[in-house]
Structures are given as C-alpha cells and as structure tokens.
Amino acid sequence: MSAELKKERLDLRIPPAVKIQIEKAAELQGRSVSDFVVAAALAQATHIIQQQMVLKLCLADSMALAEAFVTEPEPNPKAIEAAERYRAKLGPL
C-alpha cells in the first residue's frame, strides 16, 4: 500500500498473548505487524462479503427457481386488465 493512500487509522486493544501471536506470525511472513493485520483483516472481510453475496439453495429450491426462469406463466386476469389499461393509455406494448 502506498503511504499516500494510508489516511485512516484503526485502533484496537488486544490481550498481550494475542499481540505476541500476531507479532510472531508477522515475523514469520517477513511483514510488519501493521501490514500483517491489514492483510489478514482484508482477506477475512473479502471472504465474508463474498460469502454473503452467494445465494445457497437446496436442490429442490434450485430446481424450482430454474423452472420459474424457463417456464413463462399464463397471465392472470389482473395482469391482463393491467396490460389492457396500459395499451389504452399509452398504446401497444
């Protein structure tokens, strides 16, 4: 990360044992503690965001959704009336 991009701070308090473990892990990767923490937090944040953006369905629900996409339902009377009102006001579809 470029120094000019680093404009925000994140302050936190952690137990000494946690700090020691983070420092050791950073040292093993040849990184500063700050770089290590930022990289780890960013990787976790990205993972969580991607996980939440994925819709997971059971097989039956997946099949029902696929069927809904490929099968065009017959219009019900309200839909037909709405289309007729639209055509009367604005012209053909």
KAZICOR-V549668 format. One record per residue. N is the residue number from 0. RES is the residue in one small letter. OMEGA is omega as a letter, one per 40 degrees, with the letter a starting at -180 (999 if undefined). Layout:
n;res;omega
N;RES;OMEGA
N;RES;OMEGA
This chain:
n;res;omega
0;m;i
1;s;a
2;a;a
3;e;i
4;l;a
5;k;a
6;k;a
7;e;i
8;r;i
9;l;a
10;d;i
11;l;i
12;r;a
13;i;i
14;p;a
15;p;a
16;a;i
17;v;i
18;k;i
19;i;a
20;q;i
21;i;i
22;e;i
23;k;i
24;a;i
25;a;i
26;e;i
27;l;i
28;q;i
29;g;a
30;r;i
31;s;i
32;v;a
33;s;a
34;d;i
35;f;a
36;v;i
37;v;a
38;a;a
39;a;a
40;a;i
41;l;i
42;a;i
43;q;i
44;a;i
45;t;i
46;h;a
47;i;i
48;i;i
49;q;i
50;q;a
51;q;a
52;m;a
53;v;i
54;l;a
55;k;a
56;l;i
57;c;a
58;l;a
59;a;i
60;d;i
61;s;i
62;m;i
63;a;i
64;l;i
65;a;i
66;e;i
67;a;i
68;f;a
69;v;a
70;t;i
71;e;a
72;p;i
73;e;i
74;p;i
75;n;a
76;p;i
77;k;i
78;a;i
79;i;i
80;e;i
81;a;i
82;a;i
83;e;i
84;r;i
85;y;a
86;r;a
87;a;a
88;k;a
89;l;a
90;g;a
91;p;i
92;l;999
